[in-house]
Amino acid sequence: MQTPALDNYPAGVPRDIHPEQFRSLGHLFDDAFARHAGNRFSVCMEQWMSFADLDTLSSALGAWLQSLELAPGARVAIMLPNLPQFAVTACGVLRAGFTCVNVNPLYTARELAHQLQDSGATRIVILENFLPTLAQVVSGTALADVVVTSMAELLGGPPAAVAEAAKQLPGQRVVSFTDAIAAGRGRSLAVDTCTLDSIAFLQYTGGTTGLSKGAVLTHRNIVAATLQAEAWFKPALQRAGDFSQVNSIAALPLYHIFALTLMLLAIRQGSHLTLVPNPRDMDGFVAVLKKRPFHMMPAVNTLFNGLLMHPDFAKLDFSTLYVSQAGGTAASEGTARRWFEVTGCPMIEGWGMSETCAIGTNNPTSNTSFTGNIGLPMPSIEIAIKDDEGRSLPIGEAGELCIKGPNVMTGYYNQPAETAAAFTADGFMRTGDIALMQPDGYSRIVDRKKDMILVSGFNVFPNEIENVVSLCPGVLESAAVGIPDDKQGEAVKLFVVRKDPALTEEAVMAYCREHLTGYKRPKTIEFLDALPKSNVGKVLRRSLRVGVGA
């Protein structure tokens, strides 16, 4: 880790973590279940699951999977929203010595087929609501068993209707989640043979530049990320006095690396999760937040924004909110300012990606204001800013953000060319983000390479424009893209969602003229009712660019 970063490292956070204290994730889970057996692990729709429950249920599911005589490391797909079944499944698969393949439940048939075929998954645990999508593609996959569950299962309601599910999947062996658990209860879970170098997850990227790729995340990667998160957030969360009392809000989908790491942190430290299956239901989400004190709120910028827009959100008790963690996409200053005004808890921005188990850099949790940068390297991580030839650049000069650490993937599954291109000769992973490091060791993202706009030879970065426009009165959110321009090569087009229906194009233009130099100002502005977003809330600039060219 660089000297400036070390000089400014937050008090109470170690410089390094040691994943080698565990032989596998199963070992980490066994340790956590033994230490936290009496603690509550999650609450969903007011139904609680304890650590003892998670231990028993995941052990039974793992034993059932082992009874199928799968090969070590066999791929098990998980296609579930934020329900108790997710943690049971993920822990069961990993404790049994197999590999998790997280699947977005809202995938189209095309997207699902690609991921199942690419990963070679032979089993899947799926919510019955998504069976019609699976039915369209299952014949072209290697799936041999389909474990189907219902929303109410583990919440006091009935299991999925197996007969109905089987009708949708003729020729497949279908079993209910409850029956799989029951079959495994009478068996002993054999100790897994995994090492820290075994594959724990195939975590598929968003695929914004083409077909999604499976980031190979080993047990070492996931254990390291869990310990890194524990080390970083401990100073803030220990204010609760007892980690068993810490309530973290799991509104982001658990299949996404950001929320997955939150779940693993809760397991490690013995705290509990509030599972929010549908955060888009803002009325229901705010009602859940009213139920009990909450201490940690990880979210993307759009989710923070959505909560702020709800009329009842400001009425909540924020006295125990110790961490408002922003990630997934750049946080805007306007949203951060409003969040602090309402909650009194500053948004702490960090940076990570699927390929790094969501861990990379973060601002200290002791910060009292939003900084606009991505913070310092987390424990055992080294950051470098490099040019296209892989040479490290001096402090203050923008280049590609590169990362090295025990949390960084080993490569892309079955993609040797992509893997080779992802790493520099000295072992740093190229992230595709353009950043610069400041003299104090903090780094700042300038933008993604692929989103950069070239106006008359000048580099224009959409994040800068969107951050400025976020402070314009009457603007809810915005997105900037490049459009072809005969005179300048490209020009900036700005898409705006109004907060104030009376907001005009001229008002936005005037604000941009005041706050942006000439070549950065939008040439055209288009008002939309909503920006296109991924299922985790990232604005899809690519979709906007396609729309412009259509």
C-alpha positions as CSV (number, residue, x, y, z in Angstrom):
1,M,0.0,0.0,0.0
2,Q,1.3,3.5,-0.9
3,T,2.8,5.7,1.8
4,P,0.2,8.6,1.4
5,A,-2.6,6.1,1.9
6,L,-0.9,4.6,5.0
7,D,-0.3,8.1,6.4
8,N,-4.1,8.8,6.2
9,Y,-5.4,5.3,7.2
10,P,-8.4,5.4,9.5
11,A,-7.9,4.7,13.2
12,G,-8.8,1.1,14.2
13,V,-8.5,-0.4,10.7
14,P,-5.6,-2.9,10.2
15,R,-3.5,-2.5,7.1
16,D,-3.7,-6.2,6.3
17,I,-6.1,-9.1,6.7
18,H,-5.2,-12.8,6.7
19,P,-7.6,-15.1,4.8
20,E,-5.2,-18.0,5.5
21,Q,-6.7,-18.4,8.9
22,F,-9.5,-20.3,7.2
23,R,-9.1,-23.2,4.8
24,S,-12.3,-22.4,3.0
25,L,-15.6,-20.5,3.2
26,G,-17.2,-23.6,4.8
27,H,-14.6,-23.3,7.6
28,L,-15.5,-19.6,8.0
29,F,-19.2,-20.5,8.1
30,D,-18.6,-23.2,10.7
31,D,-16.7,-20.8,12.9
32,A,-19.5,-18.2,12.6
33,F,-22.3,-20.6,13.3
34,A,-20.6,-21.9,16.4
35,R,-19.9,-18.4,17.7
36,H,-23.3,-16.8,16.8
37,A,-25.7,-19.8,17.3
38,G,-27.9,-17.8,19.6
39,N,-28.1,-14.7,17.4
40,R,-30.8,-13.7,14.9
41,F,-29.6,-13.7,11.3
42,S,-32.4,-12.3,9.2
43,V,-35.9,-11.0,9.2
44,C,-38.2,-11.0,6.1
45,M,-41.9,-10.0,6.2
46,E,-41.5,-10.1,10.1
47,Q,-40.4,-13.8,10.1
48,W,-37.0,-14.3,11.8
49,M,-34.3,-16.8,11.0
50,S,-31.6,-17.5,13.6
51,F,-28.0,-18.4,13.0
52,A,-28.8,-21.9,14.4
53,D,-31.6,-22.1,11.7
54,L,-29.2,-21.1,9.0
55,D,-26.7,-23.7,10.2
56,T,-29.2,-26.5,10.3
57,L,-31.0,-25.7,7.0
58,S,-27.9,-25.1,5.0
59,S,-26.3,-28.2,6.4
60,A,-29.3,-30.3,5.3
61,L,-29.4,-28.7,1.8
62,G,-25.7,-29.3,1.5
63,A,-26.0,-32.9,2.6
64,W,-28.8,-33.5,0.0
65,L,-26.7,-32.0,-2.8
66,Q,-23.8,-34.3,-1.7
67,S,-26.2,-37.3,-2.0
68,L,-26.5,-36.5,-5.7
69,E,-22.9,-37.5,-6.1
70,L,-22.0,-34.3,-7.9
71,A,-18.4,-33.7,-8.9
72,P,-16.3,-31.5,-6.6
73,G,-16.9,-27.8,-7.6
74,A,-20.1,-28.7,-9.5
75,R,-22.1,-25.5,-10.5
76,V,-25.4,-24.8,-8.7
77,A,-27.3,-21.8,-10.0
78,I,-29.3,-19.6,-7.6
79,M,-32.2,-17.7,-9.1
80,L,-33.8,-16.1,-6.0
81,P,-34.8,-12.6,-4.8
82,N,-34.0,-11.4,-1.2
83,L,-35.6,-14.2,0.7
84,P,-34.3,-16.4,3.5
85,Q,-33.8,-19.2,1.0
86,F,-31.0,-17.3,-0.6
87,A,-28.6,-17.5,2.4
88,V,-29.6,-21.1,3.1
89,T,-28.8,-22.1,-0.5
90,A,-25.6,-20.2,-0.9
91,C,-24.2,-21.5,2.4
92,G,-25.5,-25.0,1.7
93,V,-23.8,-25.1,-1.8
94,L,-20.5,-23.8,-0.5
95,R,-20.4,-26.0,2.7
96,A,-21.0,-29.0,0.4
97,G,-18.0,-28.2,-1.7
98,F,-19.8,-26.9,-4.8
99,T,-19.8,-23.6,-6.7
100,C,-22.5,-20.9,-6.6
101,V,-23.7,-19.3,-9.9
102,N,-25.8,-16.3,-9.0
103,V,-28.5,-15.5,-11.5
104,N,-30.5,-12.3,-11.9
105,P,-34.1,-13.5,-11.3
106,L,-35.4,-10.9,-13.9
107,Y,-33.2,-12.2,-16.7
108,T,-34.8,-12.8,-20.1
109,A,-34.7,-16.2,-21.6
110,R,-31.7,-15.3,-23.8
111,E,-29.7,-14.0,-20.8
112,L,-30.6,-17.0,-18.6
113,A,-29.7,-19.5,-21.4
114,H,-26.3,-17.8,-21.8
115,Q,-25.4,-17.9,-18.2
116,L,-26.5,-21.5,-17.6
117,Q,-24.8,-22.8,-20.7
118,D,-21.6,-20.8,-20.1
119,S,-21.3,-21.9,-16.4
120,G,-22.3,-25.5,-17.0
121,A,-24.7,-25.4,-14.1
122,T,-26.2,-28.9,-13.4
123,R,-28.6,-27.8,-10.6
124,I,-30.6,-24.7,-10.0
125,V,-32.6,-23.4,-7.0
126,I,-35.3,-21.1,-8.4
127,L,-38.4,-19.2,-7.2
128,E,-41.5,-20.6,-8.8
129,N,-42.4,-17.2,-10.2
130,F,-39.5,-17.5,-12.7
131,L,-40.2,-21.0,-14.0
132,P,-41.7,-19.8,-17.2
133,T,-38.4,-18.2,-18.2
134,L,-36.4,-21.3,-17.3
135,A,-38.9,-23.5,-19.2
136,Q,-38.0,-21.7,-22.4
137,V,-34.3,-22.6,-22.2
138,V,-33.9,-25.7,-20.0
139,S,-33.7,-28.2,-22.8
140,G,-30.5,-26.5,-24.0
141,T,-28.8,-26.6,-20.6
142,A,-27.0,-29.3,-18.5
143,L,-29.5,-29.0,-15.7
144,A,-30.4,-32.3,-14.1
145,D,-32.3,-31.2,-11.0
146,V,-34.5,-28.1,-10.4
147,V,-35.2,-27.2,-6.8
148,V,-38.3,-24.9,-6.7
149,T,-39.4,-22.7,-3.9
150,S,-42.2,-20.3,-3.1
151,M,-42.2,-16.8,-1.7
152,A,-43.9,-18.1,1.5
153,E,-41.5,-21.0,2.1
154,L,-39.5,-20.4,5.3
155,L,-41.9,-17.6,6.1
156,G,-44.6,-19.8,7.6
157,G,-46.3,-20.5,4.3
158,P,-46.6,-23.5,2.0
159,P,-43.8,-24.8,-0.3
160,A,-43.9,-24.6,-4.0
161,A,-46.4,-26.8,-5.9
162,V,-44.1,-29.4,-7.3
163,A,-46.7,-31.0,-9.6
164,E,-47.4,-27.6,-11.2
165,A,-43.7,-26.9,-11.6
166,A,-43.1,-30.2,-13.2
167,K,-45.8,-29.5,-15.8
168,Q,-43.8,-26.4,-16.8
169,L,-40.5,-28.4,-17.0
170,P,-41.4,-31.8,-18.7
171,G,-38.5,-34.2,-18.6
172,Q,-36.8,-32.4,-15.6
173,R,-36.5,-33.8,-12.1
174,V,-38.2,-31.3,-9.9
175,V,-38.1,-31.2,-6.1
176,S,-39.4,-28.6,-3.7
177,F,-37.0,-26.7,-1.4
178,T,-38.8,-28.2,1.6
179,D,-38.4,-31.8,0.3
180,A,-34.7,-31.2,-0.5
181,I,-34.1,-30.0,3.1
182,A,-36.1,-32.9,4.5
183,A,-34.1,-35.4,2.5
184,G,-30.9,-33.9,3.8
185,R,-31.8,-33.8,7.4
186,G,-31.2,-37.5,7.8
187,R,-27.8,-37.3,6.3
188,S,-24.5,-36.0,7.7
189,L,-22.8,-33.1,5.8
190,A,-19.4,-34.4,4.8
191,V,-16.6,-31.9,5.3
192,D,-15.9,-30.2,2.0
193,T,-12.5,-30.7,0.3
194,C,-12.2,-27.1,-0.9
195,T,-9.1,-25.1,-0.4
196,L,-8.7,-21.3,-0.6
197,D,-7.9,-21.8,-4.3
198,S,-11.2,-23.6,-5.1
199,I,-13.9,-21.7,-7.0
200,A,-16.6,-20.4,-4.7
201,F,-18.6,-18.3,-7.1
202,L,-19.0,-17.6,-10.8
203,Q,-20.1,-14.1,-10.6
204,Y,-21.4,-12.8,-13.9
205,T,-20.7,-9.3,-14.9
206,G,-23.4,-7.0,-16.2
207,G,-22.3,-7.5,-19.8
208,T,-22.6,-3.9,-20.7
209,T,-20.0,-4.4,-23.5
210,G,-21.3,-7.7,-24.8
211,L,-22.1,-11.1,-23.4
212,S,-21.7,-11.3,-19.7
213,K,-18.6,-13.0,-18.4
214,G,-18.2,-15.2,-15.3
215,A,-15.7,-13.7,-12.9
216,V,-13.9,-16.6,-11.1
217,L,-14.0,-15.8,-7.4
218,T,-12.2,-18.3,-5.2
219,H,-12.7,-19.1,-1.6
220,R,-9.7,-17.0,-0.9
221,N,-11.2,-14.1,-2.7
222,I,-14.5,-14.3,-0.8
223,V,-12.9,-14.9,2.6
224,A,-10.6,-12.0,2.0
225,A,-13.4,-9.7,1.0
226,T,-15.4,-10.7,4.1
227,L,-12.5,-9.9,6.4
228,Q,-11.8,-6.7,4.5
229,A,-15.4,-5.5,5.0
230,E,-15.3,-6.5,8.7
231,A,-12.1,-4.6,9.3
232,W,-13.3,-1.4,7.5
233,F,-16.8,-1.2,9.1
234,K,-16.0,-2.4,12.6
235,P,-15.1,1.0,14.0
236,A,-18.5,2.4,13.0
237,L,-20.7,-0.6,13.7
238,Q,-19.2,-1.3,17.2
239,R,-21.0,1.9,18.3
240,A,-24.0,-0.4,18.6
241,G,-22.3,-2.0,21.6
242,D,-23.0,-5.5,20.5
243,F,-22.7,-6.7,16.9
244,S,-25.7,-9.0,17.4
245,Q,-27.8,-5.8,17.6
246,V,-26.6,-4.4,14.3
247,N,-29.3,-4.4,11.7
248,S,-28.1,-4.0,8.0
249,I,-30.7,-3.3,5.3
250,A,-30.5,-5.8,2.4
251,A,-32.5,-4.0,-0.2
252,L,-30.0,-4.4,-3.1
253,P,-30.4,-7.9,-4.6
254,L,-28.3,-10.6,-2.9
255,Y,-27.3,-12.1,-6.3
256,H,-25.4,-8.8,-6.8
257,I,-21.8,-8.7,-5.4
258,F,-22.5,-5.6,-3.4
259,A,-25.3,-7.1,-1.3
260,L,-23.7,-10.6,-1.3
261,T,-20.7,-9.1,0.5
262,L,-23.1,-7.5,3.0
263,M,-24.6,-10.9,3.7
264,L,-21.2,-12.5,4.2
265,L,-20.2,-9.6,6.6
266,A,-23.4,-10.3,8.7
267,I,-22.5,-14.0,8.9
268,R,-18.9,-13.2,10.0
269,Q,-19.7,-10.6,12.6
270,G,-23.0,-12.1,13.9
271,S,-25.3,-9.3,13.0
272,H,-28.6,-9.5,11.2
273,L,-30.1,-8.5,7.9
274,T,-33.5,-7.0,7.1
275,L,-34.4,-8.6,3.8
276,V,-36.3,-6.4,1.4
277,P,-37.6,-8.6,-1.6
278,N,-38.9,-5.6,-3.5
279,P,-37.3,-2.3,-2.8
280,R,-39.1,-0.7,-5.7
281,D,-42.2,-0.8,-3.6
282,M,-41.2,2.4,-1.8
283,D,-44.2,2.5,0.4
284,G,-43.5,-1.1,1.6
285,F,-39.8,-0.3,2.0
286,V,-40.3,2.7,4.2
287,A,-42.8,0.8,6.2
288,V,-40.1,-1.9,6.8
289,L,-37.6,0.7,7.9
290,K,-40.1,1.9,10.6
291,K,-40.2,-1.5,12.3
292,R,-36.9,-1.3,14.2
293,P,-33.6,0.6,14.5
294,F,-31.3,0.2,11.5
295,H,-27.5,0.7,11.5
296,M,-26.2,0.1,8.0
297,M,-27.7,1.1,4.7
298,P,-25.8,0.1,1.6
299,A,-27.4,1.5,-1.6
300,V,-26.7,2.8,-5.1
301,N,-27.4,6.5,-5.8
302,T,-30.8,5.9,-7.3
303,L,-32.0,4.0,-4.3
304,F,-30.9,6.8,-1.9
305,N,-32.6,9.2,-4.2
306,G,-35.8,7.2,-4.3
307,L,-36.0,7.0,-0.5
308,L,-35.5,10.8,-0.2
309,M,-38.4,11.4,-2.6
310,H,-40.8,9.4,-0.4
311,P,-42.9,11.7,1.8
312,D,-42.6,9.5,4.9
313,F,-38.9,8.8,4.7
314,A,-37.9,12.0,6.6
315,K,-40.1,11.0,9.5
316,L,-38.0,7.9,10.3
317,D,-35.7,7.7,13.3
318,F,-32.1,7.9,12.0
319,S,-30.4,8.0,15.4
320,T,-28.8,4.6,14.9
321,L,-27.8,4.9,11.3
322,Y,-24.0,4.7,11.5
323,V,-23.1,3.8,7.9
324,S,-24.7,4.9,4.6
325,Q,-22.6,3.1,2.1
326,A,-22.7,4.3,-1.5
327,G,-21.5,2.0,-4.2
328,G,-22.3,0.3,-7.5
329,T,-22.2,3.6,-9.4
330,A,-21.0,7.1,-8.8
331,A,-22.8,9.0,-6.0
332,S,-23.9,12.5,-6.9
333,E,-23.2,15.5,-4.7
334,G,-26.8,16.6,-4.8
335,T,-28.1,13.3,-3.5
336,A,-25.4,13.1,-0.9
337,R,-26.2,16.6,0.3
338,R,-29.9,15.9,0.6
339,W,-29.3,12.5,2.3
340,F,-27.2,14.2,5.0
341,E,-29.8,16.9,5.5
342,V,-32.5,14.3,6.1
343,T,-30.6,11.6,8.0
344,G,-27.6,13.3,9.6
345,C,-25.5,10.4,8.4
346,P,-23.1,11.2,5.5
347,M,-23.0,9.0,2.5
348,I,-19.6,7.1,2.4
349,E,-18.6,6.4,-1.1
350,G,-16.4,3.5,-2.1
351,W,-15.4,1.6,-5.2
352,G,-15.5,-2.1,-6.1
353,M,-16.7,-4.4,-8.8
354,S,-17.8,-8.0,-9.3
355,E,-14.2,-8.9,-10.2
356,T,-13.0,-7.7,-6.8
357,C,-15.9,-9.1,-4.6
358,A,-17.2,-5.5,-4.3
359,I,-14.1,-4.5,-2.3
360,G,-11.5,-2.0,-3.4
361,T,-11.4,1.4,-1.9
362,N,-13.5,3.2,0.6
363,N,-13.8,6.5,2.5
364,P,-13.3,6.2,6.2
365,T,-16.6,5.6,8.1
366,S,-15.6,8.4,10.4
367,N,-16.1,11.0,7.7
368,T,-18.6,13.7,8.5
369,S,-19.2,14.8,5.0
370,F,-19.4,13.5,1.4
371,T,-16.0,13.8,-0.3
372,G,-16.8,13.0,-4.0
373,N,-13.8,10.6,-4.1
374,I,-13.6,6.8,-3.7
375,G,-11.3,6.8,-0.7
376,L,-8.3,4.8,0.3
377,P,-7.3,1.2,-0.6
378,M,-8.9,-1.2,1.9
379,P,-6.7,-3.7,3.9
380,S,-4.2,-5.8,1.9
381,I,-5.1,-3.9,-1.4
382,E,-2.7,-2.0,-3.6
383,I,-4.0,0.6,-6.1
384,A,-2.1,1.9,-9.1
385,I,-3.0,4.4,-11.8
386,K,-1.6,3.2,-15.1
387,D,-1.4,4.2,-18.8
388,D,-2.4,2.0,-21.7
389,E,1.1,0.4,-21.7
390,G,0.8,-0.6,-18.0
391,R,3.2,2.0,-16.7
392,S,2.3,3.6,-13.4
393,L,1.5,7.3,-13.6
394,P,2.5,10.0,-11.1
395,I,0.2,11.2,-8.4
396,G,-2.4,13.7,-9.9
397,E,-2.3,12.3,-13.4
398,A,-5.4,10.5,-14.7
399,G,-5.1,6.9,-16.0
400,E,-6.7,3.5,-15.7
401,L,-7.4,2.4,-12.1
402,C,-5.7,-0.9,-11.5
403,I,-5.9,-3.1,-8.4
404,K,-4.0,-6.0,-6.8
405,G,-5.1,-7.9,-3.7
406,P,-6.4,-11.2,-2.3
407,N,-10.0,-10.3,-3.2
408,V,-9.2,-9.9,-6.9
409,M,-10.6,-12.6,-9.2
410,T,-8.3,-15.1,-10.8
411,G,-9.8,-14.5,-14.2
412,Y,-12.9,-14.9,-16.4
413,Y,-14.4,-18.4,-16.7
414,N,-13.3,-20.1,-19.9
415,Q,-12.1,-16.8,-21.3
416,P,-8.3,-16.9,-21.5
417,A,-8.0,-14.0,-23.9
418,E,-10.3,-11.8,-21.8
419,T,-8.3,-12.9,-18.7
420,A,-5.0,-12.1,-20.2
421,A,-6.2,-8.6,-21.3
422,A,-7.6,-7.9,-17.8
423,F,-4.2,-8.0,-16.1
424,T,-1.0,-6.0,-16.4
425,A,2.5,-7.6,-16.6
426,D,3.0,-6.9,-12.9
427,G,-0.2,-8.5,-11.8
428,F,-2.6,-5.6,-11.4
429,M,-6.2,-6.0,-12.7
430,R,-7.3,-3.4,-15.2
431,T,-10.7,-2.0,-14.1
432,G,-11.7,0.1,-17.1
433,D,-12.2,3.1,-14.7
434,I,-10.3,6.3,-15.3
435,A,-9.0,7.7,-12.0
436,L,-6.4,9.8,-10.5
437,M,-4.7,9.5,-7.1
438,Q,-4.4,12.6,-5.0
439,P,-1.3,13.5,-2.8
440,D,-3.1,12.3,0.3
441,G,-3.5,8.8,-1.1
442,Y,-7.2,9.2,-1.9
443,S,-8.4,8.4,-5.4
444,R,-11.1,9.9,-7.5
445,I,-12.9,8.3,-10.4
446,V,-13.0,10.4,-13.5
447,D,-15.2,8.0,-15.5
448,R,-15.5,4.7,-17.3
449,K,-13.3,4.5,-20.4
450,K,-16.2,3.5,-22.6
451,D,-18.4,6.3,-21.5
452,M,-15.9,9.1,-22.2
453,I,-17.1,11.7,-24.7
454,L,-14.6,13.3,-27.1
455,V,-15.5,16.9,-27.9
456,S,-13.1,18.7,-30.3
457,G,-10.3,16.7,-28.9
458,F,-11.2,17.3,-25.3
459,N,-12.1,14.4,-23.0
460,V,-15.5,15.0,-21.4
461,F,-16.6,12.7,-18.6
462,P,-20.4,12.1,-18.0
463,N,-20.0,11.7,-14.3
464,E,-18.8,15.3,-13.9
465,I,-21.7,16.7,-15.9
466,E,-24.3,14.5,-14.0
467,N,-22.8,15.5,-10.7
468,V,-23.1,19.2,-11.6
469,V,-26.6,18.9,-12.9
470,S,-27.7,17.0,-9.8
471,L,-27.4,20.3,-7.9
472,C,-29.6,22.1,-10.4
473,P,-32.9,23.1,-8.7
474,G,-35.8,21.0,-10.1
475,V,-33.6,18.1,-11.3
476,L,-34.2,14.6,-9.9
477,E,-31.5,12.8,-11.9
478,S,-29.7,13.0,-15.2
479,A,-27.5,11.1,-17.6
480,A,-25.0,12.4,-20.2
481,V,-24.0,10.6,-23.4
482,G,-22.0,11.5,-26.5
483,I,-23.8,11.9,-29.8
484,P,-22.2,12.3,-33.3
485,D,-21.5,15.9,-34.3
486,D,-20.2,17.1,-37.6
487,K,-18.2,20.0,-36.2
488,Q,-16.9,18.6,-32.9
489,G,-16.8,14.9,-33.6
490,E,-19.1,14.3,-30.6
491,A,-21.4,16.5,-28.6
492,V,-22.9,16.1,-25.2
493,K,-26.6,15.1,-24.9
494,L,-28.2,15.3,-21.5
495,F,-31.2,13.3,-20.4
496,V,-33.1,14.8,-17.4
497,V,-35.8,13.5,-15.1
498,R,-37.6,16.4,-13.6
499,K,-38.4,16.8,-9.9
500,D,-40.2,20.0,-10.6
501,P,-42.6,19.6,-13.5
502,A,-42.1,23.3,-14.4
503,L,-38.4,22.9,-15.0
504,T,-37.5,24.0,-18.6
505,E,-34.7,23.2,-21.0
506,E,-33.5,26.8,-20.8
507,A,-33.2,26.7,-17.0
508,V,-31.0,23.6,-17.2
509,M,-28.9,25.1,-20.0
510,A,-28.5,28.3,-18.0
511,Y,-27.3,26.3,-15.0
512,C,-24.8,24.4,-17.2
513,R,-23.5,27.6,-18.7
514,E,-22.8,28.8,-15.1
515,H,-21.1,25.7,-13.9
516,L,-19.5,24.0,-16.9
517,T,-16.9,25.1,-19.4
518,G,-18.0,25.5,-23.0
519,Y,-17.1,22.1,-24.4
520,K,-18.6,20.3,-21.5
521,R,-22.1,21.9,-21.8
522,P,-24.9,19.8,-23.3
523,K,-25.7,20.6,-26.9
524,T,-29.2,19.1,-26.5
525,I,-31.4,18.2,-23.6
526,E,-34.2,15.7,-23.5
527,F,-36.6,15.2,-20.6
528,L,-37.7,11.7,-19.7
529,D,-40.1,10.3,-17.2
530,A,-37.4,7.9,-16.0
531,L,-33.8,6.8,-16.9
532,P,-33.2,3.2,-18.1
533,K,-31.5,1.3,-15.2
534,S,-30.2,-2.1,-14.5
535,N,-31.9,-4.2,-11.8
536,V,-29.3,-2.9,-9.3
537,G,-30.0,0.7,-10.1
538,K,-27.2,1.6,-12.5
539,V,-28.1,4.1,-15.2
540,L,-27.7,2.4,-18.6
541,R,-26.0,5.0,-20.7
542,R,-25.6,2.5,-23.5
543,S,-29.4,2.2,-23.8
544,L,-29.6,6.0,-24.1
545,R,-27.0,6.0,-26.8
546,V,-28.8,3.3,-28.7
547,G,-32.0,5.3,-28.5
548,V,-30.2,8.4,-29.8
549,G,-29.0,6.5,-32.8
550,A,-32.3,4.7,-33.5
